[in-house]
């Protein structure tokens, strides 16, 4: 993985990378999250290359779909995508990866996969019952230093306002979520969203330029 990632960044000029959630090994029904020890060298590579990594949702494996049996409307993008990616993100934050590799920058979509809304409670309950948590900081600390959000597929002002309050305007970027959503719908919402023009410019342009080190000359 590191060889291919290095090739993409150094030889092909990629500005970042994307992984579709967990990986499978040995069985199509297996689930391996990237907080597990065997992936530490991968995160070392991500840090060395200095480019952000997008953690994208993927379909649950067959055994996980049992939770949604008889309720197919909750599968995939309506609910399951966010739950899977939120869990994966919190595992990464809690595992100590960002203590070992503090320069890694993670991007997640859908205005944070519902994490900003519940961030206080997550930290509050972990503080009361840490149960061997390896991370040296709070989840909020890592969200403020190592995680960025996109607006992909979540075109709702109160959710945007919550994300801005919890993680700050400097860690949010405009995105669409094609083919699930259209650029027209995303842009129409964003252009009329109840935020300042300065915040609109930062979310719509400046943050992505800075994070992905885009040469706009």
C-alpha positions in Angstrom: 0.0 0.0 0.0 2.8 2.4 0.8 4.6 1.7 -2.5 1.4 2.5 -4.4 0.6 5.6 -2.3 4.1 6.9 -2.8 3.9 6.3 -6.6 0.6 8.2 -6.7 1.8 11.2 -4.8 5.4 11.4 -6.1 5.0 10.1 -9.7 1.5 11.0 -10.6 1.0 14.2 -8.7 -1.9 13.1 -6.6 -2.9 15.7 -3.9 -4.2 13.1 -1.4 -5.6 9.6 -1.2 -8.8 7.8 -0.3 -9.7 4.5 1.3 -13.1 3.0 1.2 -13.6 2.2 4.9 -12.3 -1.0 6.4 -10.5 -3.7 4.5 -11.1 -7.4 4.2 -8.6 -10.2 4.4 -9.1 -13.9 3.8 -12.9 -13.7 3.7 -15.3 -11.3 2.0 -17.1 -11.1 5.3 -14.1 -10.1 7.4 -13.6 -6.6 8.7 -10.2 -5.0 9.5 -10.1 -1.4 10.6 -7.1 0.8 10.1 -6.5 1.4 13.8 -5.1 -2.2 14.1 -1.4 -2.6 14.7 -0.6 -4.1 11.3 -1.5 -0.8 9.7 0.9 1.4 11.7 3.5 1.4 8.8 0.7 2.6 6.5 0.1 5.6 8.7 3.8 6.3 9.0 3.8 6.4 5.2 0.8 8.8 5.1 2.6 11.1 7.5 5.9 11.0 5.6 4.1 11.9 2.3 2.4 14.9 3.9 -0.9 14.5 2.0 -4.4 14.2 3.5 -6.3 10.9 3.5 -10.1 10.7 2.9 -11.9 8.0 4.8 -14.9 7.2 2.6 -17.8 4.9 3.5 -18.3 1.5 2.1 -21.2 -1.0 2.1 -21.3 -3.2 5.3 -20.3 -6.8 4.9 -23.0 -9.5 4.9 -22.8 -10.2 8.6 -23.1 -6.6 9.5 -26.2 -6.2 7.3 -28.1 -8.5 9.7 -28.5 -5.4 11.9 -30.6 -3.9 9.1 -32.5 -7.1 8.2 -36.1 -6.2 7.2 -35.2 -2.5 7.2 -33.4 -2.0 3.8 -34.1 1.8 3.9 -31.5 2.1 6.6 -28.8 0.4 4.6 -26.1 2.3 2.7 -26.3 6.1 2.4 -29.3 6.9 4.6 -27.7 5.5 7.8 -25.3 2.6 7.5 -22.6 4.5 5.7 -22.4 7.2 8.4 -22.5 4.7 11.3 -19.7 2.6 9.8 -17.5 5.6 9.0 -18.1 7.3 12.4 -17.1 4.1 14.2 -14.0 3.7 12.1 -13.1 7.4 12.7 -13.6 7.1 16.5 -11.5 4.0 16.5 -8.7 5.8 14.8 -8.9 8.8 17.2 -9.0 6.5 20.2 -6.2 4.2 19.2 -3.3 6.6 19.6 -2.5 6.8 15.9 -2.6 10.6 16.0 -0.2 10.6 19.0 2.2 8.4 17.0 1.7 10.3 13.8 0.5 13.8 14.8 0.9 15.3 11.3 -1.6 12.9 9.6 -4.7 14.8 8.3 -7.9 12.8 7.9 -10.9 13.9 5.9 -14.4 12.5 6.5 -17.6 13.5 4.7 -21.3 14.3 5.4 -20.3 17.0 7.8 -18.6 14.6 10.1 -20.7 11.4 9.9 -22.7 12.7 12.9 -19.7 12.9 15.1 -19.8 16.7 15.8 -23.4 16.4 17.1 -22.4 13.8 19.7 -18.8 14.8 20.3 -19.4 16.2 23.8 -21.1 13.1 25.0 -18.5 10.8 23.5 -15.7 12.6 25.4 -17.9 12.9 28.5 -18.6 9.2 28.8 -15.0 8.2 28.0 -13.7 10.5 30.7 -16.0 8.8 33.2 -15.2 5.3 32.0 -12.0 5.3 29.9 -11.6 1.5 30.0 -8.0 1.5 28.9 -8.3 4.1 26.1 -4.8 4.4 24.5 -5.2 7.9 23.2 -3.5 10.7 25.1 -6.0 13.4 24.2 -9.8 13.8 23.9 -11.7 13.0 20.7 -12.4 16.7 20.4 -8.6 17.5 20.5 -8.0 15.2 17.6 -11.0 16.6 15.7 -9.5 20.1 16.0 -6.0 19.1 14.9 -6.2 16.0 12.7 -9.7 15.8 11.1 -11.4 17.8 8.4 -15.0 17.6 7.3 -16.7 18.0 3.9 -20.3 19.0 3.3 -20.8 16.1 0.9 -24.5 15.0 0.8 -25.5 16.9 3.9 -27.1 20.2 2.7 -28.8 21.4 5.9 -27.9 24.6 7.6 -28.4 23.5 11.3 -26.0 20.6 10.7 -23.5 22.9 9.1 -23.8 25.3 12.0 -23.2 22.5 14.5 -20.1 21.4 12.6 -18.8 25.0 12.5 -19.4 25.3 16.3 -17.8 22.0 17.2 -14.7 21.9 14.9 -14.4 25.4 13.4 -14.9 26.9 10.0 -11.3 26.3 9.1 -11.8 22.5 9.1 -14.8 22.3 6.7 -14.8 22.0 2.9 -17.6 22.2 0.4 -18.3 18.9 -1.4 -21.1 17.3 -3.4 -21.3 13.5 -2.9 -21.9 12.7 -6.6 -23.5 10.4 -7.8 -25.7 10.3 -4.7 -26.3 14.1 -5.0 -26.0 16.7 -7.8 -23.7 19.6 -8.0 -26.7 21.8 -8.7 -28.4 20.9 -5.5 -25.2 21.2 -3.4 -24.3 24.6 -4.9 -27.8 26.0 -4.6 -27.9 25.1 -0.9 -24.4 26.3 -0.2 -24.8 29.7 -2.0 -27.9 30.4 0.1 -26.8 28.9 3.4 -27.0 31.1 6.4 -23.3 31.8 6.9 -21.1 34.8 6.4 -19.6 35.5 3.0 -16.1 35.1 4.6 -17.1 31.7 5.9 -18.6 30.8 2.6 -15.3 31.6 0.8 -13.3 29.7 3.4 -15.4 26.6 3.2 -16.0 26.8 -0.5 -12.4 27.4 -1.6 -9.7 28.4 0.8 -9.6 25.4 3.2 -9.3 22.9 0.3 -6.5 25.0 -1.3 -4.6 25.0 2.0 -5.2 21.4 3.0 -4.4 19.9 -0.4 -1.6 22.3 -1.1 -3.0 23.4 -4.4 -1.0 25.7 -6.7 -3.5 28.3 -7.8 -1.0 30.4 -9.7 
